Every structure is written in C-alpha cells, then in structure tokens.
Amino acid sequence: MVRSIIWRLTFNQTGDKMKYLGVITRDGTLGGAAAPSTIEIECYQQNGGMIIASGEIEAPSSTIAEFKHRKAIDFVTSDGHRISLALSNPRAAPSGSIAQITATGDLPSLTKGSLGWR
C-alpha cells in the first residue's frame, strides 16, 4: 500500500489550491464485522482550513465487498478515531482486498508542523 508522493501542492476540482499535509497510515477495524484493516490516507488542507483526505484501505476481500452495498463504512483506528470511508469512484465496484477511498470524519490535522490527532 505504499505509494510515492510526487507533488506537494495540488488543486481541487474547482481549481482552488490545496496544501499537502502528509500521509497517515493506521491499523484498525472496518465495518460491522470489525474486520482488521489498514488505511493509508493523504491529507490536504483546502482554502478556509477544511481537511480532506483520500487513499487506500486494505482489508479482507469480503469486507471490501461491503462497499458495493453501502455509501460509506466506518473505520475505527486502533487508537479510537472514527473515520467514514466511501469509494473514490462509486461506479467502479472494488474487487480484491484493496479499495481507493475518500475519508471524512475524525481526520488528523496539522499541529505545530506535525500531522496527527490532537
């Protein structure tokens, strides 16, 4: 699940600049079955301060298949943070044990130059 980061400043769909904050990788559980999973998300700060994130989740394929029937699935990190995950492209049903996701909810923020939870 490791991807190299090539850019530090990107643009959202409306052309606004977004500041790259970094990558967070966390173990946790996904969905009602509480399946062991790992997320890797890249975090960005939009103008106005809102944090957005996208990346990948790795979990058992049977748990990844839950995305076919639900708009979002909760991921709870091993240190207790609840993140809502949705498929980055809902039209492309995931297969296998990795899915591309967007994340909302209890996302990390930039504090004193370091990306993490308060």
C-alpha positions, 0 to 999 in steps of 0.5 A: 500500500505504499505509494510515492508522493510526487507533488506537494501542492495540488488543486481541487476540482474547482481549481482552488489550491490545496496544501499537502499535509502528509500521509497517515497510515493506521491499523484498525477495524472496518465495518460491522464485522470489525474486520482488521484493516489498514488505511493509508490516507493523504491529507490536504488542507483546502482554502478556509482550513477544511481537511480532506483526505483520500487513499487506500484501505486494505482489508479482507476481500469480503469486507471490501465487498461491503462497499458495493452495498453501502455509501460509506463504512466506518473505520475505527483506528486502533487508537479510537478515531472514527473515520467514514470511508466511501469509494473514490469512484462509486461506479467502479465496484472494488474487487480484491482486498484493496479499495481507493477511498475518500475519508471524512470524519475524525481526520488528523490535522496539522499541529505545530508542523506535525500531522496527527490527532490532537 
